[in-house]
Structures are given as structure tokens and as C-alpha cells.
């Protein structure tokens, strides 16, 4: 993290998660990332870098399995909450 530029854009590719928690993806990754380790990494990024934006990609919805949809939505919610919790934001900074 120390060698990154001060401003970063984070892309979370859901393919990187272990299929035990993210089965609805095009390319499952056995031995992939897990929920809490990912959140700890994201917290560190939001605390140490200026996150200018983020996205989540590669959800492959499955009508018979909804937990992946909820994981992706909750991950987005967590990232948004980290942005507002750990990074300064002033309405005065906006151009009017």
C-alpha cells in the first residue's frame, strides 16, 4: 500500500472470492478471498489512501442462489460506509 499513489480507484472482481461464499461468478477461484480478510484490507485502503471511486464486477446472478447477490450488495454498502467513515468529506469542497 505504501508504494501506491495517494489517489486510488478500487475494483473488486467477485471471481477472486472463494466459491464457498461467492458461487455465482463466471470463474470461481478455489482458495480465494474470504469476507473478513477482504473487509480488513478495504478498511486499511480507505484509512491510508484517498479512494476516488470503486466498483464491483463479475457477479453472475443465479435464480436458484441469492446469497451471492446479497454478498455483492453488502460489499458495496461496506465500501460506501468506509468512504464516509474514514475519509474527510466537506460539502464546502464541492463546486456550487
C-alpha positions, 0 to 999 in steps of 0.5 A: 500500500505504501508504494501506491499513489495517494489517489486510488480507484478500487475494483473488486472482481467477485471471481477472486472470492472463494466459491464457498461464499461467492458461487455465482461468478463466471470463474470461481477461484478455489482458495480465494478471498474470504469476507473478513480478510477482504473487509480488513484490507478495504478498511486499511485502503480507505484509512491510508489512501484517498479512494476516488471511486470503486466498483464491483464486477463479475457477479453472475446472478443465479435464480436458484442462489441469492446469497451471492447477490446479497454478498455483492450488495453488502460489499458495496454498502461496506465500501460506501460506509468506509468512504464516509467513515474514514475519509474527510468529506466537506460539502464546502469542497464541492463546486456550487 
